[in-house]
């Protein structure tokens, strides 16, 4: 391969990529993006860009990164996308370009089997019969696997409760004092990453170490000459969470359990320690019951208006303090107790930050479920914090996504992250939306929030799904709406119904593809990162515009702050976030140049409110219709002739 090969030449019709990759199509936008990425790498500059579906943005940033020879980190949103990049895209490009670039895949430590914890779990009385069977399979696999990546073990469900017993966290890792340290999969993954020229990570791992969470990636990031962030639209929310603090019921229970086990092994003569661990676990269970106000987010201010909730949390904090004191006295007895003492100290500090937070700069809040709670303290603005961290890493930074722009502009994303100087570009999708799609805007006579809205939505969806012969995603902004519509339509549709929560996400998607005529009901987890090509998905129905719930404590606190500064919170915060979310949901429909489908946006505010134009202008240019007969005609055109 010529040393002076440019990204544009590599991606040209007569270039090596076209020669080696089957069905490769030359796209002008892809070449333009690759050229800008190469410029950013060369100049150590910043590039912010939106590349519409079908642009080929993955090749557009991987090709210049590999050709540059610079040490590069590529961060993406999910483990699934990480695996796609590392196991599919990178090998194809490296072979085509004839490069021997060293590449590595690095995930958070919870994605790797911990041999020490897996062995210890065999005697844990909390592991039930089903989990014992899964544990035996995990330990068999642990003797065979080369990298310990638990994603490769399909025999054990992703949602199995056994995983916390056999993986480690920053809190419970023993580090060099672990008896299996020499065989540690996390250590080996980091070693490979440290020696690689290009490392594929995910956003959670990247931000954990930017925020000094100690995930062990921090020694790699400072050496990077280029950082490419795909699916960058997720960064503002992830950064806010990473730069904040959190304590969960699960963390407290795991500390109590591990402290009890460690006490038996290393301090059997200290019954008060085991008793303190038992009391904390029982107290957390009672606290979960006290805080269970229904699933969702609650403002920390509610603790001042409901003393019983404050008392429950203070009781849990006191129990944690007692255990921390006992662990401090026993820490020198052994490495397990020393690790537990460190965890207890850190959790105590975080507990205080979360419960006592609440100021002009921070919002205190918590989320609850039937089985647990998570306490949070979140910064209201992350722009300054983010830029302060970036100053430590003078690399080229490339931010790209299929959904960053509002009305074709990238102002909102840049403002959220405090980006001042950057090259910008927006490339629309090359797909022929005028031929491949139809946007249907039904004329509802009631607005969201009206008691008639959900029944009206159900009736409209039933008629639409009959038109499409199933093959539909029905996407919701709330679980309440999902549950109502799924219950109503399950008895009225003649097509298979798949509902989020009734099976793991991956299993639902596989079943949806296999059936070919199913209707899948989903909330936010199905709005992005889902790629269903072909006729199996031909209809996407979105129940209403995805504005943040008015009672969301973080969104409300941020809005209040902007209003206090005399700024328009709706225009600067709420509207842009909703537009990005809608673009993600709408993007599920057309994934290939041969796809055809109808996008249904049910919310009448798209027509009745002035901001509706902002949503519509930010979506691909689809033909619009308000008569369901247009939908019938669209789908009639794809029925095979007999």
C-alpha positions in Angstrom: 0.0 0.0 0.0 1.5 3.4 -1.0 2.7 5.4 2.0 1.1 8.5 0.6 -2.4 7.0 0.1 -5.0 9.6 1.1 -8.4 8.8 2.7 -10.1 10.1 -0.4 -8.1 7.8 -2.7 -8.6 4.9 -0.4 -12.4 5.4 -0.6 -12.5 6.2 -4.3 -14.2 3.9 -6.9 -10.7 2.6 -8.0 -9.3 2.5 -4.5 -8.4 -0.5 -2.3 -11.6 -0.3 -0.2 -13.9 -0.7 -3.2 -11.7 -3.5 -4.5 -11.8 -5.5 -1.3 -15.2 -4.8 0.3 -18.2 -6.4 -1.4 -21.1 -4.0 -2.4 -19.0 -1.0 -1.4 -20.5 2.2 -2.8 -18.6 5.5 -3.3 -20.3 8.3 -1.4 -19.3 11.9 -1.8 -20.2 12.7 1.8 -18.1 9.8 3.0 -15.1 11.1 1.1 -15.6 14.6 2.4 -16.0 13.4 6.0 -12.9 11.3 5.7 -10.9 14.2 4.4 -12.0 16.5 7.3 -11.2 13.8 9.8 -7.7 13.4 8.3 -7.3 17.2 8.5 -8.4 17.2 12.2 -5.9 14.5 13.0 -3.1 16.2 11.2 -3.7 19.6 12.8 -4.8 18.2 16.2 -8.0 20.1 15.8 -11.6 19.6 16.7 -14.3 18.4 14.2 -18.0 18.2 15.0 -20.2 16.6 12.3 -23.5 15.0 11.6 -23.5 12.2 9.0 -27.0 11.0 8.1 -27.9 7.4 7.9 -26.2 5.7 5.0 -23.3 8.2 4.8 -20.8 5.5 5.8 -19.4 7.4 8.7 -17.7 4.4 10.3 -15.4 4.0 7.3 -15.1 7.8 7.0 -13.3 8.0 10.4 -11.6 4.6 10.6 -9.8 4.9 7.2 -8.1 8.3 8.0 -7.4 7.1 11.6 -5.6 4.0 10.4 -3.8 5.7 7.5 -2.5 8.5 9.9 -0.4 6.1 11.9 -1.4 8.2 15.0 -2.3 6.5 18.3 -6.1 6.6 18.2 -9.0 6.0 20.6 -12.4 5.3 19.1 -15.3 5.5 21.5 -18.8 4.4 20.7 -22.1 4.2 22.6 -22.6 0.5 23.4 -20.8 -2.8 23.7 -22.7 -4.0 20.6 -21.3 -1.2 18.5 -17.9 -1.8 20.0 -18.0 -5.4 18.9 -19.2 -4.4 15.4 -16.3 -2.0 15.0 -13.7 -4.3 16.4 -14.7 -7.7 14.9 -16.3 -6.6 11.6 -15.3 -3.1 10.4 -11.7 -2.8 11.5 -10.6 -6.2 10.1 -12.2 -5.4 6.7 -10.5 -2.0 6.4 -7.1 -3.3 7.7 -7.2 -6.1 5.1 -8.2 -3.8 2.3 -5.4 -1.3 3.2 -2.8 -3.9 3.9 -2.1 -2.5 7.3 -0.6 -4.3 10.3 -1.9 -1.7 12.7 -2.2 -3.1 16.3 -5.8 -2.8 17.5 -7.4 -3.6 20.8 -10.9 -3.8 22.3 -11.3 -2.5 25.9 -14.5 -2.6 27.9 -15.3 -1.7 31.4 -14.2 -4.3 34.0 -17.8 -5.5 34.6 -17.6 -7.0 31.1 -14.8 -9.4 32.1 -14.9 -12.6 34.2 -13.2 -12.2 37.6 -11.7 -15.6 38.3 -11.3 -14.9 42.0 -14.9 -13.9 42.5 -16.2 -16.7 40.4 -14.3 -19.3 42.5 -15.5 -17.7 45.7 -19.1 -17.6 44.5 -19.2 -21.4 44.5 -19.6 -21.5 48.2 -21.9 -18.4 48.5 -25.3 -19.4 50.1 -26.9 -16.4 48.3 -26.4 -18.2 44.9 -29.6 -20.2 44.3 -30.0 -23.5 42.3 -30.5 -21.8 38.9 -27.5 -19.5 39.5 -25.4 -22.5 40.7 -26.0 -24.1 37.3 -25.1 -20.9 35.5 -22.0 -20.6 37.8 -20.8 -24.0 36.8 -21.1 -23.2 33.2 -19.3 -19.9 33.7 -16.4 -21.6 35.5 -16.1 -24.2 32.8 -16.0 -21.4 30.2 -13.5 -19.5 32.4 -11.0 -22.3 31.9 -11.3 -22.1 28.1 -11.7 -18.4 27.3 -8.7 -16.4 26.2 -10.0 -12.9 26.9 -12.7 -13.4 29.6 -15.2 -11.2 27.7 -18.6 -12.3 29.1 -20.4 -11.1 26.0 -19.1 -14.3 24.3 -20.9 -16.6 26.7 -24.4 -16.9 25.2 -25.4 -19.8 27.5 -26.0 -17.4 30.5 -28.6 -14.6 30.0 -27.3 -11.0 30.1 -29.8 -10.2 32.8 -28.9 -13.2 35.0 -28.4 -12.2 38.7 -25.2 -14.3 38.8 -23.1 -11.8 36.9 -22.3 -9.4 39.9 -21.0 -12.5 41.7 -18.4 -13.3 39.0 -17.4 -9.9 37.8 -15.6 -7.1 39.6 -16.1 -3.4 40.1 -13.7 -0.6 41.0 -15.1 -0.9 44.5 -14.5 -4.6 45.1 -11.4 -5.3 43.0 -8.5 -6.5 45.1 -5.9 -5.3 42.6 -2.4 -6.7 43.0 -3.5 -8.4 46.3 -5.9 -10.7 44.4 -4.8 -14.3 44.4 -5.6 -14.6 40.7 -4.0 -11.3 39.7 -1.5 -13.0 37.4 -4.4 -14.5 35.4 -6.6 -11.4 35.5 -8.5 -10.8 32.3 -9.0 -7.1 33.0 -5.2 -6.7 33.5 -4.6 -8.5 30.2 -7.1 -6.4 28.3 -5.4 -3.2 29.6 -2.0 -4.6 28.6 -3.2 -5.2 25.0 -4.8 -1.7 24.9 -1.6 -0.1 26.1 0.4 -1.8 23.3 -2.2 -1.0 20.5 -2.2 1.8 18.0 -6.0 2.0 17.9 -8.2 1.1 20.9 -12.0 0.7 20.7 -13.7 1.7 23.9 -17.2 2.9 24.9 -18.4 6.2 26.3 -19.0 5.0 29.8 -15.4 3.8 30.1 -14.0 6.9 28.5 -15.8 9.2 30.8 -15.3 7.1 33.9 -11.6 7.7 33.6 -11.9 11.3 32.5 -13.8 11.8 35.8 -11.1 9.9 37.6 -13.3 6.9 38.4 -10.3 4.6 38.3 -11.4 2.1 35.6 -7.8 1.7 34.6 -8.1 3.3 31.2 -6.5 6.6 32.4 -3.0 5.5 31.6 -4.0 5.1 27.9 -6.0 8.2 27.3 -3.1 10.7 27.9 -1.1 9.0 25.1 -3.8 9.3 22.5 -3.1 11.6 19.5 -6.6 11.3 18.3 -10.0 10.6 20.0 -12.9 9.8 17.8 -16.3 9.8 19.5 -19.1 8.1 17.5 -22.8 8.4 18.6 -21.6 11.7 20.2 -25.2 12.9 20.8 -25.1 10.9 24.0 -22.2 12.8 25.5 -23.9 15.6 27.3 -26.1 13.3 29.4 -23.3 10.7 30.0 -20.8 13.5 31.0 -23.3 14.9 33.5 -23.7 11.4 35.1 -19.9 10.7 35.0 -19.0 14.0 36.6 -21.6 13.5 39.3 -21.9 11.1 42.2 -24.2 8.1 42.7 -24.9 5.5 45.4 -27.2 2.5 44.7 -29.0 0.0 47.0 -27.1 -2.7 45.0 -23.7 -1.2 45.9 -24.7 -1.1 49.6 -26.0 -4.7 49.5 -22.9 -6.0 47.7 -20.7 -4.3 50.3 -22.7 -5.8 53.1 -22.5 -9.3 51.5 -18.8 -9.0 50.7 -18.0 -7.7 54.2 -19.8 -10.6 55.8 -17.9 -13.2 53.7 -14.6 -11.4 54.3 -15.3 -11.3 58.0 -15.7 -15.1 58.1 -12.5 -15.7 56.2 -10.2 -13.1 57.7 -11.8 -12.0 61.1 -13.9 -14.9 62.4 -13.3 -13.6 66.0 -15.1 -10.3 65.3 -18.9 -11.1 65.4 -19.7 -7.4 65.6 -18.4 -7.0 62.1 -20.7 -9.7 60.7 -23.6 -8.2 62.7 -22.9 -4.7 61.2 -22.9 -6.2 57.7 -26.2 -8.0 58.4 -27.8 -4.9 59.8 -26.8 -2.8 56.7 -28.3 -5.3 54.3 -31.6 -5.4 56.2 -31.7 -1.7 56.5 -31.2 -1.2 52.8 -34.1 -3.6 52.2 -36.4 -1.4 54.4 -35.1 1.7 52.8 -36.0 0.4 49.3 -39.5 -0.2 50.6 -39.8 3.3 52.1 -38.5 5.0 49.0 -40.6 3.1 46.5 -42.8 5.9 45.2 -43.2 4.1 41.9 -40.6 3.8 39.2 -39.1 7.0 38.0 -37.0 10.0 39.2 -37.7 12.1 42.3 -36.2 15.4 43.3 -34.1 15.4 46.4 -36.3 18.3 47.6 -39.0 15.7 48.4 -36.9 14.6 51.4 -37.6 17.9 53.1 -41.4 17.6 52.6 -41.6 13.9 53.5 -39.7 13.4 56.8 -40.2 9.6 56.6 -38.2 9.4 53.4 -35.4 11.4 55.0 -35.4 9.2 58.1 -35.2 6.1 56.0 -32.1 7.4 54.2 -30.5 8.6 57.4 -31.0 5.1 59.0 -29.3 3.5 56.0 -26.4 6.1 56.2 -26.0 5.3 59.9 -25.9 1.6 59.3 -23.3 2.2 56.6 -21.3 4.3 59.1 -21.4 1.5 61.7 -20.1 -1.0 59.2 -17.4 1.4 58.0 -16.2 1.8 61.6 -16.0 -2.0 62.1 -14.2 -2.4 58.8 -11.6 0.2 59.7 -10.8 -1.7 62.9 -10.5 -5.0 60.9 -8.9 -3.7 57.7 -5.4 -4.9 58.5 -6.6 -8.5 58.9 -6.5 -9.3 55.2 -6.9 -8.0 51.6 -10.7 -8.7 51.4 -11.4 -6.7 54.5 -9.0 -3.9 53.4 -10.9 -3.6 50.1 -14.2 -3.6 51.9 -13.0 -0.8 54.2 -11.9 1.3 51.2 -15.4 0.7 49.6 -17.2 1.7 52.8 -15.2 4.9 53.1 -15.9 5.9 49.5 -19.6 5.0 49.7 -20.0 7.0 52.9 -18.5 10.1 51.2 -20.7 9.6 48.1 -23.8 9.0 50.2 -23.2 12.4 51.8 -22.6 14.1 48.5 -25.9 12.7 47.1 -28.2 13.3 50.1 -26.7 16.7 51.1 -26.2 18.1 47.6 -28.4 20.8 46.2 -27.1 24.2 45.3 -26.8 26.5 42.3 -24.4 24.1 40.7 -25.8 20.7 41.7 -29.1 18.9 41.8 -29.8 16.1 44.2 -32.3 13.4 43.1 -33.0 9.7 43.3 -34.6 7.1 41.2 -36.5 4.1 42.5 -37.8 0.7 41.5 -39.4 -2.2 43.2 -36.0 -3.7 43.9 -33.8 -0.8 44.6 -32.8 2.9 44.5 -30.0 5.1 43.2 -29.1 8.4 44.9 -27.6 11.0 42.6 -25.9 14.3 42.7 -25.6 15.8 39.2 -23.9 19.0 38.0 -26.3 21.3 36.3 -23.7 22.3 33.7 -20.9 20.2 32.4 -19.4 22.5 29.8 -16.6 23.9 32.0 -15.9 20.6 33.6 -15.7 18.9 30.2 -13.4 21.5 28.8 -11.2 21.4 31.9 -10.7 17.6 31.5 -10.1 18.0 27.7 -7.3 20.4 28.4 -5.4 17.4 29.9 -5.6 15.6 26.6 -4.2 17.7 23.7 -5.3 15.4 21.0 -7.4 15.7 17.9 -11.1 15.3 18.9 -13.7 14.2 16.4 -17.4 14.1 17.4 -19.8 12.5 15.0 -23.3 11.1 15.0 -26.2 10.7 12.7 -28.2 13.0 15.0 -26.4 16.1 16.2 -28.0 19.0 14.2 -31.1 21.1 15.0 -32.3 22.8 11.8 -29.0 21.9 10.2 -27.0 23.6 12.9 -24.7 22.1 15.6 -24.9 25.0 18.1 -26.8 23.1 20.8 -24.3 20.2 21.0 -21.3 22.6 21.0 -22.9 24.7 23.7 -23.6 21.7 25.9 -20.0 20.6 25.9 -18.4 24.1 25.9 -16.9 23.6 22.4 -15.9 27.0 21.0 -13.4 26.4 18.2 -14.3 23.5 15.9 -14.7 22.7 12.2 -18.3 21.8 11.5 -20.1 19.8 8.8 -23.5 18.3 8.3 -24.1 15.7 5.6 -27.7 14.6 4.9 -28.5 10.9 4.3 -27.9 9.8 0.7 -31.1 7.7 0.8 -34.0 8.7 -1.5 -36.5 9.6 1.2 -38.9 11.0 -1.4 -39.2 7.6 -3.0 -38.6 5.3 0.0 -40.7 6.9 2.6 -43.9 8.6 3.6 -44.5 10.6 6.8 -48.1 10.3 8.1 -49.3 13.0 10.5 -52.8 11.9 11.7 -55.3 14.6 12.6 -56.0 13.8 16.2 -58.7 16.0 17.9 -57.0 15.7 21.3 -53.6 16.5 22.6 -51.2 14.4 24.8 -52.4 14.6 28.3 -56.1 14.5 27.3 -57.9 11.4 28.6 -58.9 10.6 25.0 -55.4 10.6 23.6 -54.4 7.0 24.3 -57.7 5.4 23.1 -57.4 7.6 20.0 -53.8 6.4 19.6 -54.8 2.8 19.9 -57.5 3.1 17.2 -55.1 4.8 14.8 -52.3 2.3 15.4 -54.6 -0.6 14.8 -55.6 0.7 11.4 -52.0 1.6 10.5 -50.6 -1.8 11.5 -53.3 -3.5 9.3 -52.0 -1.3 6.4 -48.4 -2.4 7.0 -49.3 -6.1 7.7 -47.5 -5.9 11.0 -43.8 -5.2 10.5 -43.9 -2.3 12.9 -42.1 -0.6 15.8 -44.5 1.2 18.1 -42.2 3.6 20.1 -43.3 5.4 23.3 -42.0 8.1 25.5 -43.4 6.5 28.7 -44.0 3.0 30.2 -47.5 4.0 31.1 -48.5 4.6 27.5 -46.6 1.5 26.3 -48.4 -0.7 28.8 -51.8 0.7 28.0 -51.4 0.4 24.2 -49.8 -3.0 24.3 -52.6 -4.4 26.5 -55.3 -3.0 24.2 -53.7 -4.0 20.9 -52.6 -7.4 21.9 -56.2 -8.5 21.8 -57.0 -6.6 18.6 -54.1 -7.3 16.3 -53.7 -10.5 14.2 -49.9 -10.1 14.1 -47.4 -11.3 16.7 -46.9 -8.8 19.5 -43.5 -8.3 21.3 -43.4 -6.1 24.3 -40.3 -4.5 26.0 -39.7 -6.1 29.4 -41.2 -9.5 28.5 -37.9 -10.7 27.2 -34.3 -9.4 26.9 -33.8 -6.7 24.3 -31.6 -8.7 22.1 -34.0 -11.7 22.1 -36.9 -9.4 21.2 -35.0 -8.0 18.2 -34.0 -11.4 17.0 -37.6 -12.7 17.3 -38.9 -9.5 15.5 -36.5 -10.2 12.6 -37.3 -13.9 12.5 -41.1 -13.5 12.4 -41.1 -10.9 9.7 -44.6 -9.5 10.5 -44.4 -8.7 14.2 -45.2 -5.5 16.1 -42.7 -4.5 18.8 -43.7 -2.1 21.6 -40.7 -0.3 23.1 -39.6 2.8 25.0 -36.3 4.7 24.9 -34.1 1.6 24.6 -35.5 0.9 21.2 -35.2 4.5 19.9 -31.6 4.2 19.0 -28.9 1.6 18.3 -31.3 -0.7 16.6 -30.7 -1.7 13.0 -33.4 -3.8 11.3 -33.0 -3.8 7.5 -35.5 -5.0 5.0 -39.2 -5.5 5.0 -39.4 -6.8 8.6 -39.6 -3.1 9.7 -41.7 -1.1 7.4 -43.7 1.1 9.9 -42.5 3.2 12.8 -45.2 4.8 15.0 -44.1 7.4 17.6 -46.7 8.2 20.2 -45.7 11.8 21.0 -42.9 14.3 20.9 -40.1 13.1 23.3 -39.9 16.1 25.6 -38.4 15.3 28.9 -41.1 14.7 31.6 -42.0 18.0 33.3 -41.2 16.4 36.7 -37.7 15.2 35.7 -35.6 16.7 38.5 -32.5 17.3 36.4 -34.3 18.8 33.5 -36.4 21.0 35.8 -33.4 22.2 37.7 -31.5 23.0 34.5 -34.5 24.9 33.2 -34.9 26.8 36.4 -31.3 27.9 36.2 -31.5 29.1 32.6 -34.7 31.0 33.4 -33.0 32.7 36.4 -30.3 33.8 34.0 -32.9 35.3 31.7 -32.4 32.7 29.0 -35.1 30.7 27.2 -34.9 27.2 28.7 -37.4 25.8 26.1 -35.4 26.9 23.1 -31.9 26.2 24.6 -32.6 22.9 26.4 -36.0 21.2 26.1 -36.6 21.6 22.3 -33.1 20.6 21.1 -33.1 17.5 23.3 -36.5 16.5 22.0 -35.5 17.0 18.4 -32.4 14.9 18.8 -34.5 12.1 20.4 -37.1 12.2 17.7 -34.4 12.0 15.0 -33.1 8.9 16.7 -36.5 7.2 16.8 -37.3 8.2 13.2 -33.9 6.9 12.2 -35.0 3.3 12.9 -37.1 3.2 9.7 -34.7 3.5 6.8 -31.4 1.6 7.2 -30.6 0.7 3.6 -31.1 2.1 0.1 -33.7 -0.6 -0.6 -35.8 -0.1 2.5 -39.3 1.4 2.2 -41.5 2.5 5.1 -43.9 4.9 6.7 -43.1 7.1 9.7 -46.1 8.1 11.8 -45.8 11.0 14.2 -49.0 11.1 16.2 -48.5 14.3 18.2 -50.8 17.0 16.8 -48.5 19.7 18.2 -46.3 19.2 15.1 -49.0 21.1 13.3 -50.6 23.2 16.0 -47.4 24.7 17.6 -44.8 26.9 16.0 -42.0 24.6 17.2 -43.4 21.8 15.2 -41.6 23.2 12.2 -38.3 22.8 14.0 -38.9 19.1 14.4 -40.1 18.6 10.8 -37.2 20.6 9.3 -34.7 18.5 11.3 -36.0 15.2 9.9 -35.1 13.8 6.5 -37.2 15.3 3.6 -40.1 12.9 3.6 -43.4 13.3 1.6 -46.1 14.2 4.1 -49.7 13.0 4.3 -52.7 13.5 6.7 -55.0 10.9 5.1 -54.6 7.3 6.0 -55.5 6.4 2.4 -52.0 7.6 1.4 -50.6 5.0 3.8 -52.8 2.3 2.3 -51.6 3.3 -1.2 -47.9 3.3 -0.1 -48.1 -0.2 1.3 -50.2 -1.5 -1.5 -47.3 -0.7 -3.9 -45.0 -3.1 -2.1 -47.4 -6.1 -2.3 -45.9 -8.7 -4.7 -47.9 -9.1 -7.9 -49.7 -12.5 -8.2 
